[in-house]
């Protein structure tokens, strides 16, 4: 098996690993789903996977990751505009 990976493949693998690590840490109770770290990990992971589509475009993956990035961006925006000291919902 010959893996001839390009730079965009490595970025996509990093993005995939970031999303999976965020999910694992959420399940392990190490991250809270409403906190900025979790949202940033998801956003950066989704952007990494989107970059990987430079090599070979895939519409379903593009739609999934673009939506994932938008939802993560919304979570970040919501967290930033929340009142200081307020508990996340």
C-alpha positions as CSV (number, residue, x, y, z in Angstrom):
1,X,0.0,0.0,0.0
2,X,1.5,3.3,-1.1
3,X,0.5,6.4,0.8
4,X,1.6,9.3,-1.2
5,X,0.3,12.0,1.0
6,X,0.3,15.7,0.1
7,X,0.4,18.6,2.4
8,X,-3.4,19.0,2.3
9,X,-3.8,15.4,3.3
10,X,-1.6,16.0,6.4
11,X,-3.7,19.1,7.3
12,X,-6.9,17.0,6.9
13,X,-5.5,14.2,9.1
14,X,-4.6,16.8,11.7
15,X,-8.2,18.2,11.5
16,X,-9.7,14.8,11.9
17,X,-7.5,14.0,14.9
18,X,-8.4,17.4,16.4
19,X,-12.2,16.7,16.1
20,X,-11.8,13.2,17.4
21,X,-9.7,14.3,20.4
22,X,-12.2,17.0,21.2
23,X,-15.0,14.5,21.2
24,X,-13.1,12.0,23.3
25,X,-12.2,14.7,25.8
26,X,-15.9,15.7,26.0
27,X,-16.9,12.1,26.6
28,X,-14.1,11.7,29.2
29,X,-15.4,14.7,31.1
30,X,-12.2,16.7,30.4
31,X,-13.9,19.3,28.3
32,X,-17.3,21.1,28.5
33,X,-19.3,21.3,25.3
34,X,-20.0,24.9,25.7
35,X,-16.5,26.1,26.5
36,X,-14.3,27.9,24.0
37,X,-11.6,25.2,23.9
38,X,-14.0,22.6,22.7
39,X,-15.5,25.0,20.1
40,X,-12.1,26.0,18.8
41,X,-11.0,22.4,18.5
42,X,-14.1,21.7,16.4
43,X,-13.7,24.8,14.3
44,X,-10.0,24.2,13.6
45,X,-10.6,20.5,12.9
46,X,-13.4,21.2,10.5
47,X,-11.2,23.8,8.7
48,X,-8.4,21.2,8.4
49,X,-10.7,18.7,6.8
50,X,-12.0,21.4,4.4
51,X,-8.4,22.2,3.4
52,X,-7.8,18.5,2.6
53,X,-10.6,18.7,0.0
54,X,-8.1,20.8,-2.1
55,X,-6.6,17.6,-3.3
56,X,-9.8,15.8,-4.1
57,X,-13.2,17.5,-3.7
58,X,-16.0,15.5,-2.0
59,X,-19.4,17.3,-1.8
60,X,-20.8,15.4,1.2
61,X,-17.6,15.9,3.2
62,X,-17.6,19.6,2.2
63,X,-21.2,20.1,3.4
64,X,-20.6,18.3,6.6
65,X,-17.4,20.1,7.5
66,X,-18.6,23.5,6.4
67,X,-21.7,23.1,8.6
68,X,-19.5,21.8,11.4
69,X,-17.3,25.0,11.1
70,X,-20.4,27.3,11.0
71,X,-21.9,25.7,14.1
72,X,-18.6,25.8,15.9
73,X,-18.3,29.5,14.9
74,X,-21.8,30.1,16.3
75,X,-20.8,28.5,19.6
76,X,-17.7,30.7,19.8
77,X,-19.7,33.8,19.0
78,X,-22.3,32.9,21.6
79,X,-19.7,32.2,24.2
80,X,-17.9,35.5,23.5
81,X,-21.0,37.6,23.8
82,X,-22.2,35.8,27.0
83,X,-22.0,37.8,30.2
84,X,-18.8,37.2,32.3
85,X,-19.4,34.7,35.1
86,X,-22.6,33.3,33.5
87,X,-22.8,29.6,33.5
88,X,-23.0,28.0,30.0
89,X,-26.3,26.4,29.2
